[in-house]
Amino acid sequence: MTRKSNTLKSGIAVNRMFVGNYLTSNLGHEIINLFQADNGNHYLYLNAYGNFDKKHSGKIGTMLMVKSVGRNVVEVIGMAKNLESVEGVDKPYIKYQETPDNLIFKNQIKLIQDENITYGGVPLNEIFNDAEQQTIFVTYKAKAGDVFIPEGSKRIFIQYGKDDEVAEKQSPDKIYVVLEGYKFPSTSLKSYIYPDGKDKGVDNENQRKDYEKVLTEIVNNDELWTSDRDWKVNILKDQIERKPNLFEICQIQNDENRISNALAYFMMQQQYKELWKDFFLNRLGIALSDEYSVEREADARIEAERWDHACRPGGGRIDLLIKDKGNIIVIENKIKSGINSKSSDAKDMTQLDRYVNFIESIIEESKSKTKCQGPKPYYFILTPNYNVPDASRLNDKFRIVTYKELYDFLSDEEYKEKVEKDDNFKAFRDTLRRHTLHTPNAYLFDEMMEKFQNRIKEKKNL
């Protein structure tokens, strides 16, 4: 049911995955690309419908699995080589119809049965049932050892169109490849790169150079890749017994506002104040009193009259503003979003600059009224380990605090029992774990594994 070729298949398919509301509302079929079937083989799905134009039949040997991360930029999250295409996938897409004349569907079901394609013991066609209206379940097959993810903390990007700033972005762990001959495929989730250009017979020197760059700098660069990973979807006993919490049910694990709300709530609970005082003292070097307060979405407009509003404006809303008599703490929570650029601000400032101005206005006003020193300011950005902001865009008064620092503290033996006595606090702590991972790739695999496991549990009535 799969087609082999004796000729070298030099074409590269770029498969854009996890688009739109995939991560919050759907189990996209391309999830199988990140995992291995129970039989040890990899089965891959080409977006959006699993099929491709006949002119690409027998020509694609490599798939780059990518995710959009910015304007005309994709991040490569996986690679499959030595691909074998499945019979019928070079035919036009037909909506799911279990009828005798739907030969593509019949071929796919036969392939799943003949090769016993299951994940966690559940056949592939049962995992993706009528709700997904699936005609094609598998586009390509690859053997164990022929599918890779980026090695360690490495991140690989493809930039469509010339970018003069790419050289500044390059680092040992961030590799950018610029394609000057290809345009970003905004209207399609799949595109192709060939040695002789985008399409057969196209004489385009830039496209040929692009192919060589992708081949040598990404595909054949062994230092970028590893296949050393647990690829199979296993359901362990503790996963069967584990119940989803409200953070998962409401799909708010990535919601900055909801996470900030939860932080403010637990920080203000009297029974946890000593815990949080220990966190601020032992991890951040700040001695808070029992009377500290926490304000959400604090308005950072400056009201002091004796202040240079034109040169040092305030504005915006501070995620968490923590105060006692001797300290004032700004915490800006950034999960998926970044710091706004100066170019987007009428006063050529970042939001962090405005927060600093606001706090300094409060301190100056306090000094003028009390003739004392005023509270000591502290500024932090709370960030996932996979999304640490570019330091060049930060006000130099701000310090990074990662979610791993917070998660590790709440998991420490000294505090673990107290946290886990409260189901809500434990659920909050466990939600933070995904944000402790060091690359978006690791985070993505973690989230997809959870989604895949939940679907398999549902199908097996576990």
Secondary structure, 3 states (H helix, E strand, C coil): CEECCCCCCCEEEEEECCCCCHHHHCCCHHHHHHCECCCCCEEECCCCCCCCCHHHCCCEEEEEEEEEEECCEEEEEEEEECCEEECCCCCCCCCCCCCCCCHHHHHHHHHHHHCCCEECCEEHHHHCCHHHCCCCCCCEEECCCCEEEECCCCEEEEEECCCCCHHHHCECCEEEEEECCCCCCCCCCEEEECCCCCCCCCCCHHHHHHHHHHHHHHHCCHHHEECCCCCECCCCHHHHHCCCCHHHHCCCCCCHHHHHHHHHHHHHCHHHHHHHHHHHHHHHCCCCCCCCEEEEEEECCCCCCCCCCCCCCCCCEEEEEEECCCEEEEEEECCCCCCCCHHHCCCCCCHHHHHHHHHHHHHHHHHHHHCCCCCEEEEEEEECCCCCCCHHHCCCCEEEEEHHHHHHHHHCHHHHHHHHHCHHHHHHHHHHHHHHCCCHHHHHHHHHHHHHHHHHHHHCCC
